[in-house]
Amino acid sequence: MKVIICGAGQVGWQIARHLSGERNDVTVVDSNAELVRRATDTLDVQGVAGFASYPAVLDRAGARDCDLIIAATHSDEVNMVTCQVAHSIFGITRKIARLRAQEYMEPVYTDLYRRDHLPIDVVISPEREVAEAALQRLAAPAAFDTESFLGGQAQLLGIALSDECPVLNTPLRQLTDLFSTLRAIVVGVRREGRLFAPEPGDQLFGGDQIYVFAHLQDVGRTLEIFGKTALKQERVVIVGGGNVGLAVARALEARTERVRTKIIEKSREQAERAADALERTIVLNGDGLSAELLEEADIERADAVLAVTDDDKTNILVGVRAKQAGCPMAVVLVNDNSMVQMLGALDIDAYINPRATTVSSILRHIRHGRVRAIYSIGDAEAEVIEAQVMSTSPITGRAIRDIAFPEGVLVGAIMKGGQVITPSGDTRIEEGDVIALFALSADIPEVERLLQVSIDFF
């Protein structure tokens, strides 16, 4: 497949990294020649320096025989014009655009993006993706990461293990025997900065970060087994009243169970906008780092603080100050992945990486075919792939123990006839099953071969 990626920033670079690693013909376009050089020096891609919306630049990038264009520059307007030029001049059939401004996302306008007026096949809104990720973190407060799969019947949980975890130093196969009715399986372990798929004989240690697939009804029990207690979310303080904070507050207001929400926003104009848009949420205008303002927001009585300003350092420091004041849970927005490693030492419970959420969303739309969901883990270290099994797949009709999955791949859950089951070595995979796998990035091409999905992107 021939792909043009417009924008060589963090999102564009990660998408290029994924697609070039899967043997696609990728060309990166950016007005910043240095970013283009970085991409061509580190990835197996071609590069063109220039404005993505210029027809001559797209022509040099190979738009005349391109299958897919992804417009992910820093400008919404450039992304929109790029898709229009790609459609009108070059006839590119598949166009994805990242749009940040929420004014473009109003329902009255979005239908226009799928017509010839403004031909964009898929619109990705980073703010909405991040808001949804924040809500999922709040829904599973004992986990640092969470994502739903298999129609919401299964969840991927990221759990940080403390030294008090009751199942440390126990082989994973023994955990299966001890908790025979638990519908959960450990599919990934990060230890001393290295992420790997564990073997049945591997043990867990304090300080490990693990990824667990659990049946929705067993999420609470799974967390308890790994030493986490269920926390109520009745009072939430949001620091940052921009698009993300506003979207989260709106969603919390819409819940049937009452959640008392307060927003702290530094910009008076933004605070007034949030106050006008919300009904029950209290909006405070001021610096979220102010101890006095946090006290006014009753941070010591809050069940969680969500720091989603546009500054990573502010978010992290707000989380630290809130935890010191007695708030039991801090979720922070972090764009710089190099800062993630320090969050555990700072007692930050969970983080949201906008780049990872946007990359996951774009990948989900690229790998259409039989792939139903994609979730990127860490700094593109691994993916969880949900896909329907085809009759022609090499894994169809075979027991899991007889399938030559790479070492970095584990099956987390399978849906058969609408019912989610936790797989074992004896589980036989049949045509029509929906399978959710954890796969290290290097093993994704082999997974796609086994699932036979790479040939059917659209």
Secondary structure, 3 states (H helix, E strand, C coil): CEEEEECCCHHHHHHHHHHHHCCCEEEEEECCHHHHHHHHHHCCCEEEECCCCCHHHHHHCCHHHCCEEEECCCCHHHHHHHHHHHHHCCCCCEEEEECCCHHHHCHHHHHHHHCCCCCCCEEECHHHHHHHHHHHHHHCCCCCEEEEECCCCEEEEEEECCCCCCCCCCCHHHHHHHCCCCCEEEEEEEECCEEECCCCCCCCCCCCEEEEEEEHHHHHHHHHHCCCCCCCCCEEEEECCCHHHHHHHHHHHHCCCCCEEEEEECCHHHHHHHHHHCCCCEEEECCCCCHHHHHHCCHHHCCEEEECCCCHHHHHHHHHHHHHCCCCCEEEECCCHHHHHHCCCCCCCEEECHHHHHHHHHHHHHCCCCEEEEEEECCCCEEEEEEECCCCCCCCCEEHHHCCCCCCEEEEEEEECCEEECCCCCCEECCCCEEEEEEEHHHHHHHHHHHCCCCCCC
